[in-house]
Amino acid sequence: MLLMAGLLLPGWCFAQLSVDQSYLSFDIDNVLELGTSLELVDDEILSWSADNGYRIENLLSDYLGRHADLTSISVFNSVIGFTFDTTIKIRDGSPENNFITVTPHDFILVYGTFDSAPRQFVKQTVPALENSRSQIDALSSGNAGMLMSLDRTTLLDGSTSLSVGPADVFSWKQSDNSYTLLFDASSKFQTREMNVTAISWDFTGQLLYLSFDTAGITGGKRFDANSILVYNPANDTLLIWDNIADDLTAAGLGTGANLDAMMLTFIERPESIFTDGFE
């Protein structure tokens, strides 16, 4: 697949695009045949890098002590962000090794890499979500704050007010508690029944990669659940990039498996992402 060199599809042309690392998580257990058999549980992360190839990241199961369904991954420098669909307790990595409680409307920051130890865990709460029923479905580091998508329509009150739906992506700037809409789904889709399942911000190309839980149409072309779309805020363009499930089916991805979380990092900005201009 495009994220992993061994599964790169033959029709693609990425002029200046080089995926440096990828992190994926799915909603059901799988045994993937990627040169070797990898048993991927739904709270674990399948990673790929040029240096290490494929591997399973066990950070969560090592520290949670029980399974929790991971809903997003964000990796920036030496900070890893996670969200979960249930309330979990995790030790904070302090000398006292205290437990902290993380709800589905919080996110947790892990200071350290997947390979480093010990790690420090810090809970972050978005003030507008603190007393709401809304859950964070997708999370990514952004230029001026954390990018998020929620599971339902929510009014975000802070130094700015913003109403967002489950297919929108917004930025939260912690320093002044402000909210800014980055991706407005109402301008792209006729239906309001779509839900963002995963996002990843490309700092190099200044592009947003995102996936939805249902099929849809953009630019006159149909995409499926698990398709990755790319949004360019500079010209408000949404295009189809790839389909995760199609690429991993040959490796043993279970039928009905849905992408829960992704994080992609790139080395260079692509001059041309698609074989025929924009797909």
N, C-alpha and C positions, 0 to 999 in steps of 0.2 A: 504494500500500500504506500501511498505517498509519504506516510509518516515513517515507514520502515523500508529501508532500501530493498530488502529481499522480496517485497510484495509490490514494488513499483509497477504500475500498469504500463504497457508498451506504447499506448497512444498519446501519452502526455508529453508536453514540452514546457519545461520550466527554465526559461532562459537564464535568469540570475537567481533562481530560488534554490536554497539549500536548507532543508529541515535539519536543524541541529539536534534537537531532542523532542520526544513526544511522550506523553503520559495519558493513558486511557483507563477508564473503569466502566464496567457493564453491570446490568441489573440482575444477571443470573450467573451461576457458576459455569465454567467452561474448561475444557482441556484443549489447548491449542497446540497444533503441530507446527512449530516455527523452528525447524532444524532439530529441535529437541522437544519433548512433550513438556508443556508448562500448564500446570493446573491453576486456573485463575478463579478465585472466589470473588463473590460480588462486592466485597469491601476492600479488595486488593487492587493494585495498580499495575498495569502492563506498561513497561517503559521500554523505549528504544533510544540508543544513542550510537553515534559512529564509533565511539571508543568501547562501549560495553555490549553492543548488540541488544538482544531481547533479555529482559529479566522481570521477575516479579518483585515489586517493592512491598515489603512486609511491615513498614513503619506503623501502620494503623493497628494491625492485629497484635504487634509486639507491645503496644502501649495501652490499647483499649481493654484488653483482657476478655473481650467478647466481640462478636460481630456487630457492626453497625453499617447501615447502607450509606455509602459515600455518594454525595450528590455533586461535588465539584472539587477541582484541584486548581490551585494557582501557585506557580513557582516563579519567583523573581529574586535574582541574586541568591542569597542564602536564607530566604524566607519562603516557607511553603504554607499556603492557605488551604483549609478544608471546610466543607459544610457537610451536614448529615441530615437524614430525613427523620431521625428520632433524637430524643434527648439522650446525651451520653455523658458519662463521667470519665475523666482522663486525668492522670497525674501530671502536675505542671512542670516537673523536672527540677524543681527547686531543691535545696538541701533537705527541706522537710518533706519533699515529695507529696505535697498536698493534692487532694482531688479538686478539680474544677468542673462545674456543670455547664455543658454547652447545649443549647436548645437549637431547633431547626431554623430560628431566625437570628442566630449568632453565627459567627465564623471563628475559626481558631487559627492562629498563626504559630507556625513551628519555626523557631530560629535554629538553623542548622540545615545541612543537606541530608539527603536520604542515607548517605554513607557515614555521616558524622555522629558522634555521641560524646557526652550526653547532649540531649536536646532540651530546649526550653519551650513550653507551651503557654501561649497568652490568648485569652478569650477577647474577642472584639464584639461589641454590641452596637448595632445601628440604632440610634435613639428613636427614630420613627417607627421601628419594628418592635420595640421593647414590649409593648402591651398589645400587640396585634396578633392575629392568627396567621399572618403571612409567613411563609417559609422561603429561605433563599434556595432557589433551584440551581443557580449557576453563579460562578464567581471567577473573577480574573483581575490581576493587577492592571491598572490603566495609567495613562499619562499623568493625571492629576488626582488620582484616588482609586478606590476599588470599584470595578465594574460588577454589576449584579443583574440578575433577573429573578423575579419572584413567582410564586405559584398561583397568585390570584391578583385581581385588581386591587390596588392599594394607594391610598393617599399618603404621600411622604411629606411631613411637616418638619421644617427646620428653618435655617436662615433664608431658604427658598422652599416653595411648596411645589409638589409635582405629583400628578396622578399617573400611575403606570399600570399596564396590564401584564398578563403572564407571558406574552410574546415580545415584550419590550425589554430593552437593556438600558440601564441608567448608570451614572457615575455618582458615587458618594465621596465627597471630600471631607475628611474627618476634621481638619483644622478649623473650618467654619460651619460644619454640619450643613453643607449645601448639597443639593441634588440636581443633576443635569441629565436630560434625556439624550442618549447616544443613538439608539436604534428605535425608531417609531414604527411598530409593526402595522399600525392602522393605515399607514401610507403605502404599504407594500402588499397587504393581503386583505381580501374581502371578508374572510371569516375571522371571528374573534375567539375561536375555539383552540387555537394553537398555543403551544407552551414551549418555551425555550428549555432545553435540557442541558446544554453545555455551551460555554463560550471560552474563547481564548483571544487575547489581544496581542497583536504582533507589533512590538515596539519598533522594529526595523522598517516595516512597510507601512505602519500606521493603518492597519487593517484589522477588522473584527471578524473572527471565525466563529460560527455558531451553528447549532444543530437544534432541530425541533422534534417533538414527540409524534407528529403526524405529517402526512404528505401535504404538499402544497404546490403552487405554481408561482414562478418568478421569471420575468422576462419571456413569458410564453412557453417556458419549459417546466416540466414536472420534476419535483424532487420528492424523495421518500423520507420517512423517519430514519434517522442515522446518517442521512446525507449531511455533509458539511458545506455550508454556504459561506461566502466571504462578502463582507459589507465594507464599502469604502466611504467613510464619512465625508471625504473631501468633495465627492461628486454625487453622494447619496445613491450609490449603485449597489444592488444586491445580486450576486451571481452564484451559480452552483459550482462547487469545487470538487467534491468527491463523495462517495458513499462508503462509510466505514464497514458496514455489515457485508456489503458485496465483496470488499477486499479481503475480509477475514474469513469468509465462508469456507474457502478451500483449506484454511488452517484449522477448521473445526469449530468456528463460532456457532453456538447453538441457535436453532431457529427461534425467532422471537426475542433474541437478545437485543437490548436497547442500550445505546450509549448514555451513560449517566454523567460522565465527567471527562473532560479532555484539557490538555495543556500542550501547546505547540510552541516551539521556539525556532526562530529562523536566523540564518547568518547574514543574508543579504536581502535587499528588497527586490522582488521579481520585476523584470521588465515586461514579461509576458507570462501569465499564469496558465492560460488555457491553450489547447491545441488550435482552436479556431478563433483566436482573439479572446472573447469572453463567451463561456459556454452557456 
